[in-house]
């Protein structure tokens, strides 16, 4: 922004003239910046990037509204809050990232402070606690600062906190309305300590200056009537630049503070001033290592302060340019260790190289004074610092590099003194300082004084004219002869007569191999070399007018690699370097041999357009994939791409030139680049290399200096990164596992390595990396690996092997001696043994006879036992059925009596009802005993089977309890049901489950006095269900508890005798539970009650499961009530 302090017309006119006549700076890139953008599609957790930090390890951290992101150039690792996990972030909205003393990483959020641990990859949380005065003042952290003493400062929504790490507490500094020496407001947005140790505190209500030596605070406020005060009281950013100037970013303008006068200079957007800042809300300020001051605004994009003109250069988002800044709301700006600027916006991240190795010139649509076409075909710089640029459709551009002005020369069909075509293929200035311009429609000679052109066109009726209008190249040899390469052959121009002599295809082997000549070059011996499109390389003898051909032979590797020649260059050693469509060829004229260099040797691309040699004898090659620098001595390539500032990957034929000053120019499809090779070489930033992760058997392990592995850990993988972000996917690596690898393994761009089945022992994994410019890291990242040897390979194992070997030898020799002695002894004893054997045979036969008799007797005894048991079982079954039938008849008759008695009203009828009730109850009791006896007998014989179905056990038990409530209430008892799940499907026999539950509840009723309670409780245990039936009855003595589950056993005390049963019920219950794969246990205490705990598994694989409706458990309420009556029939009665 230009400020005119004097308002006189005279001074204004003088200043305007000075500005008008001043050189317009359009150097290099016309202030353009090529942004590379990163969004959520690239792995970023969220698009609003509030904070950026590169830590001491080289990793980049990005704080977004939805998570913290760690970036290594390849991928993002996101950290977010997990509820109830105190080792995660307190909140996903990250407001501040800061690396403090001891390399601690501090993360501020909208809901608390966090300290990150690299060792555990986890966080320690700090939150505000109303009950603790030593906690942080507010959970909203706006900024974090480490002062020169190493103390951590926090800017919060409730004042400033200083962290006392030794005592793990926070010291608070807040606004005091009654103390002018306190901060002006508790909403603190920014903190800064300047080079003098003074603290600057930006709040919602003004700027505060704190002197720690005096303890004094001075406040600065905005006064709308005083332009020398702050432009606004809401202070978002404070920054001191390299000139010790303090910059203040506010809600309404940027301010520069004069420390001497304590006055502020305001910078605001002025729609009428293109050099003014583009928006007034200043969100971030940052100065890079090249002293460029960057300002991020809300809606006004990225702004760079122009110190010379006291104005701003703005960079705004352009929807039609994918390499413009991604969003105009700039939230954060930071520079990494390699000089890349990172910009956080509401739309993601934009990164750029503020000082690219290569200056880039291209068409600027919004500017008049610029290139008129980006497709560059030729370049030439004269002694007057004028750069001539040939384009595809924009004609000839004249660029005055001193003034930055462009002038254009183009074809005008109505004026024959104009350029013959707008497609300029080559530009050349001869020894007479005449400028020649080749086009696709003729040759042109430029008249500097008249600034017009004379055309040289083909006339088919005049052989002295140029052979073809499609001119490709112009060259002047050492004898000042002008040679013209055309689509139809080679011409020599006679400057005096202005006639052309043609040299075209002739009879083999002395004519041109191909009329399409693209390039002409003269070596130090005076030989003229021609590059053709289809006929390879030709050497022209100017005396004999004969051509020697060098063409590709697919069967002969000692020939040129391709017949399409783009460029020819001779080095100091006399070698010719030839650019082709298939690699770089080195030609040795002495033995006429060729050596080929391709992508396999490190060349960026095999399609080469041009060759230039620098002062250090390096060759610079333009290709279809950027530029390659070739070191002739070491035969190594170093490649450069778009990220280095190149106009594009693709360059063009003839679009290369080296000036007298050593500056190189290369043109392509998006403008052209200029650079001094020595400047490129000065960029020697050595990148950091890190081992990012280690995986053992597919699981990531914590990064430590030493990793100890078991001998069974037979797979280990390493991931590593070069933390240079210029072009990270072109970073290269080499690694070595000492103790296994003998040499370094160069993996190219692959950034991982793995090893399998390593022997036990100690290893050291080492890795080094290079950036995309080929600069290798100075340090080597390494980790020690110790693999335990398997037991069979340890020292004591080998000692054991040796001892076993000695023992084997000893036993073998000893055994041989024993055998020899035994043979002798046996030989002597054989005769006696034979005699004894005959006697033993006789005795054995006698014993065998006696054994047969005993076996016969045992068999008869066994058959009798089996027969008796079968009889006993049949007897019980028969008896039970005989009992069951008349009982059912009695019950039926009793029910009829009850029905008849219902119509009677006298006393006799009452007695009938009373007695029939007794008969009914005792009949049910007898029936229950019989049923239990039958089932018990079946279980003993193995004939009892369950009918397993998938059923809702909760529904079943609840229904049983509900069905019994009325009955239990008649007994003047209470029953309660509770379950921690609404549904639990298990494999079960619903009839037998019903019997189990009813039997236990029946026992509870029997032994619980009036007014007592029964509790039925169910608990889900994932693979099982626990059913507890508890009462507050008489209880069971501990010495009797085991016996109650035995058949025909009862607890024997006074009260239990009044409720005697058969002793089969609980035994049957236990058997039924165990058949379900479950268990039953009892907890009881005399006079306090008993608790039966039944545990049933969810699945029962013993029986085949049938699929039924899991809810249809109790199909008939009447039957259920009847079953309840049967189970309760043992209860005593006074009738």
Buried (B, 14 or more C-beta within 10 A) or exposed (E): BEEEEEEEEEEEEEEEEEEEEEEBEBEBBBBBBBBBBBBBEEBBBBBBBBBBBBBEBBBBBBBBBBBBBBBBBEEBBBBEBEEEEEEBBBBBBBBBBBBBEEEBBBBBBBBBBBBBEBEEBBBBBBBBEEEEEEBBBBBBBBBBBBBEEEBBBBBBBBBBBBBEBEEEBBEBBBBEEEEEEBBBBBBBBBBBBBEEEBBBBBBBBBBBBBEEEEEEBEBBEBEEEEEEBBBBBBBBBBBBBEEEBBBBBBBBBBBBBEEEEEBBBBBBBEEEEEBBBBBBBBBBBBBBEEEBBBBBBBBBBBBBBBEEBBBBBBBBBEEEEEBBBBBBBBBBBBBBBBBBBBBBBBBBBBBBBBBBBBBBBBBBEEBEBBBBBBBBBBBBBBEEEBBBBBBBEBBBBBBBBEBBEBEBBBBEEEEEEBBBBBBBBBBBBBEEEBBBBBBBBBBBBBEEEEEBBBBBBBEEEEEEBBBBBBBBBBBBBEEEBBBBBBBBBBBBBEBEEEBBBBBBBEEEEEBBBBBBBBBBBBBEEEBBBBBBBEBBBBBBEBEEEBBBBBBBEEEEEEBBBBBBBBBBBBBEEEBBBBBBBBBBBBBEBEEEEBBBBBBEEBBBBBBBBBBBBBEEEBBBBBBBBBBBBBEBEEEEBBBBBBBBBBBBBBBBBBBBBBBEEEBBBBBBBBBBBBBBBEEBBEBEEBBBBBBBBBBBEEEEBEBEEEBEBEBEBBEBBBBBBBBBBBBBEBBBBBBBBBBBBEEEBEBEEEBBBEBEEBEBEEBBBBBBBBBBBBBBBEEBBBBBBEBBEEEEEBEEEEEEEEEEEEEEEEEEEEEEEEEEEEEEEEEEEEEEEEEEEEEEEEEEEEEEEEEEEEEEEEEEEEEEEEEEEEEEBEEBBEEBEEBBEEBEEBBEEBEEBBEEBEEEEEEEBEEBBEEBBEBBBBBBBBBBBBBBBBBBBBBBEEEBEBEBBBBBBBBBBBBBBBBBBEBBEEBEBBBEBEBEEEEBBBBBBBEBBBBBBBBBBBBBBBBBEEEBBBBBBBBBEEEBBBBBBBBBBBBBEEEBBEBBBEBEBBBEBEEBEEBEBBBBBBBBBBBBBEBBBBBBEBBBEEEEBBBBBBBBBBBBEEBEEEEEEBEEBBEEEEEBBEBBBBBBBBEEEEE
